[in-house]
Amino acid sequence: MLVLTRKIGERIKIGEEVTVRILEVSKGTVRIGIEAPQDVKIYRYEIYEKILEENLKASKGAFSDIEEAASLWRQKEDKE
């Protein structure tokens, strides 16, 4: 992990296309501005974790649906 100290108005460059600017520091919080191309997705970390969690649930649900469909298909074949 890279740890930097910045003052209000100073910036950090990430790669060629992303710039982070310190906008405000007060009462234990920091406001930052992020300049990046529109195709770069930017999330607060807690939101990103929720997205990953929902994607995992959805993928497990899809897999169980496939398993259930295969089971029903096998039962149908056994009856014939």
HELIX and SHEET records of a PDB file:
HELIX    1   1 TYR A   45  LYS A   79  1                                  35    
SHEET    1   A 3 ARG A  11  ILE A  14  0                                        
SHEET    2   A 3 VAL A  18  SER A  26 -1                                        
SHEET    3   A 3 THR A  29  GLU A  35 -1                                        
END                                                                             
